[in-house]
Amino acid sequence: MQLLFEYTIAVWYDEFNAFYQSQVGISMFFGQPDDEFSKLLSTLEAVYTHSLVQRRGGKPAAWRPPTDVYEADDRLIVCVEIAGMRDGEFHITIDERLLVISGVRIRDYEHPQPSLHQLEIRHGEFRVELMLPWAVDRSRIEANYRDGFLQVELPRRQDRQIHIINVRIDENDEE
């Protein structure tokens, strides 16, 4: 059997989040999904993806966990998939309309020197930055962590300021 494969690597700079992103792709043709070569390629892809260290300022760059953002009624809901976190390991800040969710997920193995066979779960510093579409009521923000998901509810600020401008008519200009 002849096996043809294509291995692609794409690296680009994410200007909004200010770090490099990468994507690895392997396309195979005429192969069985459970053959040894397919398993080897899958392992190589996983190792490459997770061992590619993106550096910024001498330390590994933060990774971005999967995030959903949607609007419901009068609030914006941000849901971040980040299993394995404990109380106090999240940091949520808002500066004007920029929401930043960050933290560190620590790799905790039972054995001091494990012999790894597969490495797919990301650990280390993570960061999510979102520009909010409108101002939020900071006193009513709620954040809950349950079943590996962090959910942040950001109510829309209701205190809209209305300015009435009086127009002065200068009656001396009627000549």
Secondary structure, 3 states (H helix, E strand, C coil): CCCEEEEEEEEEEECCCCEEEEEEEEEEECCCCCCHHHHHHHHHHHHHHHHCCCEECCEECCECCCEEEEEECCEEEEEEECCCCCCCCEEEEEECCEEEEEEEECCCCCCCCCCCCCCCCCCEEEEEEEECCCCECHHHCEEEEECCEEEEEEEECCCCCCCCCCCCCCHHHHC
